[in-house]
Every structure is written in structure tokens, then in C-alpha cells.
Amino acid sequence: MFISASSVSENSGSENGGGIYKAGSGTLTIEDSSVEKNEATQSGGGIYLQSGALTLDGGAICGNIASASGGGVYVAAGGTLFMYGSSVIGDNSASSAATATACSNTASEGAGIYNEGALYLGYSDASTVSELNGGVYYNYASTYVGGIYSVSGSTLKIASGTVSYNACGTQIAGV
């Protein structure tokens, strides 16, 4: 599946995946598109990746809300996220740390990305390094990790990109 030069905005999910819910094998590629102002009552305000792969090449995931985890993107144990190019999760124009009232993506934990599966920043696949000029910026979590929350047993590889201006109400702002 391929989404290019498009917008997924102002949707709500009764549980997971306010904007996009990706399940099953195969790859969803999102190129130069926005996923913004979506809301999930549980996890994955912007995108919930249950299984398969998600490739982000440019564009922005911003202004999304999840009551539980992954305001921008939630990567479940069966999912793999590759992020490269000018992709941004949050708002890269920020010049100061996010707050509870001034931020991009929000969640209780892992406001930018909540990862239980595999997360590759600066990779186009598991073995190919591809420059990430964007990153994870200006997200706010009320309890744990504003930027990237990668749980024990998950995979996190960062070859390039920026994690900056994220904040958390209680513990850990960045990664």
C-alpha cells in the first residue's frame, strides 16, 4: 500500500489508530504526506502499526492524541517502522521544549513513538542506512517518555536524525 502527497487528518478511533490502523503482512509506505490532528481513545493517535512494516519517507505526523501510548505512532510487537528522508514526528520548527499545553503529539507514554516491535531511524530497510534529516520533535507525554519509548525486548536502531524538544510530566523526555 502506498500513500503519497496526501493528508490523513481529523479522524478518531474508538480504540487504536485514530488516523491509520495498519495490520497484516506487507508494507505501508507513506511519502511526503501528513497524518495530523487524529485521536485514539487508546493507542496510536496518528498511526497504529499492529503488524507488517511502515516506511515513512518525508512528511509529518503531528498534532495527534492518544489517551494511552504512542501519540504519533504506536509500533506493536509484530510491527517494524523505518523512518528516513525528511520525515518528522512532531514539529521540527520548535525552539523550546514541549509542555502539556504547547506540543505536537501527546500521550500518556511515548508521545512521539511508542515501540514494542522494531524501530529504525535513518534506515530504508533493516540493513540499508538512508539519511534521516528529520526526526522526533516537540512531543509531550504525561507519564513516561516524550520522544521515543522503546520497551524492553524491542529493537531500536538509530543511524541518523534528531530527537529534540520533547518533554514528559514525570520521567524521561527524549529516548
Secondary structure as the mmCIF struct_conf table of DSSP 4:
data_model
#
loop_
_struct_conf.conf_type_id
_struct_conf.id
_struct_conf.beg_label_comp_id
_struct_conf.beg_label_asym_id
_struct_conf.beg_label_seq_id
_struct_conf.end_label_comp_id
_struct_conf.end_label_asym_id
_struct_conf.end_label_seq_id
STRN STRN1 PHE A 2 SER A 4
BEND BEND1 ALA A 5 ALA A 5
STRN STRN2 SER A 7 SER A 9
BEND BEND2 GLU A 10 GLU A 10
STRN STRN3 SER A 12 GLY A 13
BEND BEND3 SER A 14 ASN A 16
BEND BEND4 GLY A 18 GLY A 19
STRN STRN4 ILE A 20 LYS A 22
BEND BEND5 GLY A 24 GLY A 26
STRN STRN5 THR A 27 GLU A 36
BEND BEND6 LYS A 37 LYS A 37
STRN STRN6 GLU A 39 ALA A 40
BEND BEND7 THR A 41 SER A 43
BEND BEND8 GLY A 45 GLY A 46
STRN STRN7 ILE A 47 CYS A 62
BEND BEND9 GLY A 63 GLY A 63
STRN STRN8 ILE A 65 ALA A 66
BEND BEND10 SER A 67 ALA A 68
STRN STRN9 SER A 69 SER A 69
BEND BEND11 GLY A 71 GLY A 72
STRN STRN10 VAL A 73 TYR A 84
STRN STRN11 GLY A 85 GLY A 85
TURN_TY1_P TURN_TY1_P1 SER A 86 SER A 86
STRN STRN12 VAL A 88 GLY A 90
TURN_TY1_P TURN_TY1_P2 ASN A 92 SER A 93
BEND BEND12 SER A 96 SER A 96
BEND BEND13 ALA A 100 ALA A 102
BEND BEND14 SER A 104 ASN A 105
STRN STRN13 THR A 106 GLU A 109
BEND BEND15 ALA A 111 GLY A 112
STRN STRN14 ILE A 113 ASN A 115
BEND BEND16 GLU A 116 GLY A 117
STRN STRN15 ALA A 118 LEU A 121
TURN_TY1_P TURN_TY1_P3 GLY A 122 GLY A 122
STRN STRN16 TYR A 123 ASP A 125
TURN_TY1_P TURN_TY1_P4 ALA A 126 SER A 127
STRN STRN17 THR A 128 VAL A 129
STRN STRN18 LEU A 132 LEU A 132
BEND BEND17 ASN A 133 ASN A 133
STRN STRN19 GLY A 135 TYR A 137
BEND BEND18 TYR A 138 TYR A 138
STRN STRN20 TYR A 140 TYR A 144
BEND BEND19 GLY A 146 GLY A 147
STRN STRN21 ILE A 148 SER A 150
TURN_TY1_P TURN_TY1_P5 SER A 152 GLY A 153
STRN STRN22 THR A 155 ILE A 158
BEND BEND20 ALA A 159 SER A 160
STRN STRN23 THR A 162 SER A 164
BEND BEND21 TYR A 165 TYR A 165
STRN STRN24 ALA A 167 CYS A 168
BEND BEND22 GLY A 169 THR A 170
STRN STRN25 GLN A 171 GLN A 171
BEND BEND23 ALA A 173 ALA A 173
#
